[in-house]
Amino acid sequence: MSTQRLDDYAALDRRVRSRASLTVGNKAIYPGQGPCLICSVVKKTVDSSVMMFYQMTVLDDSGGELFVPVDKARAIGVRLLMKKSEIAPLLTHLKKRTKAADNWKQRATDNLKLLTSGSPFDLAEVVASLTELRDTRTLTLGESGTLSKARRLLICEISEVMDQTKTAAELQLDKALTSRK
């Protein structure tokens, strides 16, 4: 892939992550959990300090509730959902060939860093590299779990953004992966 294209993806990724005007009623991504609805802002006392938290409900089938400190949300990687116009570049990013590290320990470290970044393009990188690796050999149990989680997170976000079923989003993701160059 050309340097210009990589720069374009990096710029788009920075725009996705920098849109952080989180308000009640917004849908946002919590890294590692996926799409959430910001239900309210609540005041809680932690170690004798009063803090404000976003109360978020996980929109995935697993459900659940999260309390994220308002002043740390951005540092944690909480961001608004992507825009519809950003899905096509994300799917294009999935089509590019990748190269995972040669040893499993380095791959695990790299993938953990990418998974926790909160970036949809980093998730796409994990999905693309582990899918490509899976095509050439058997993944370790940990790698299979990482691939499954990264796919689930991407599918959930695409589904929410495009207002479509998870099955339709998964088909889009798989189509992009099968057309890799």
C-alpha positions, 0 to 999 in steps of 0.5 A: 500500500502506498505511503499516501494511502496509509497517511489517508487512513491515519488522518481518518482514524485521528478524526474518528477518535477526536470527535469526543463530544459525548452527551446523553443519548449519544451512541459511543464506543468503549474499547473492548466492549463495543457500541454503548448508549450514554444513558446519563451523567451521574455523580459518584463519590470515590475515595471521598472525592466527588466524580462525574461518570457517564453511565453507559449501557452496552448495546451488544447482545451481552448487555451490561452497564459501564460507568466511565469517568467523564474526565478520563473518557477520552484517555480511555479511548471512548469515542462516538460511533463512526459516521456512515461515510467512514464505513467504506474506507474502513472496509477498504482498509480490511482489503489490504494485505497485512503481515503479522509478527513472526512470533506469537508473543509479539503478535499477542502484544501487538494485537492487545495494543490494537484492540484496546486503542479504541480505533476501528482501523486498529480493529480492522488491522487485527481482523485482517492480519489474523484472518490472513494468518489463519488462512496459512496455518492454525491459530493459537487458542488466544489468537482465535479468541482475539480474532473473534473479539475483534470481528465481533466489535467491528461487526457491532459498530458497522451494524449500529452505524449502518442501522442493519442486522449483525448478519448483514454487517458480517457479510460486508466484513467477510466480503471485504476480507475475501477481496484482499489484494 
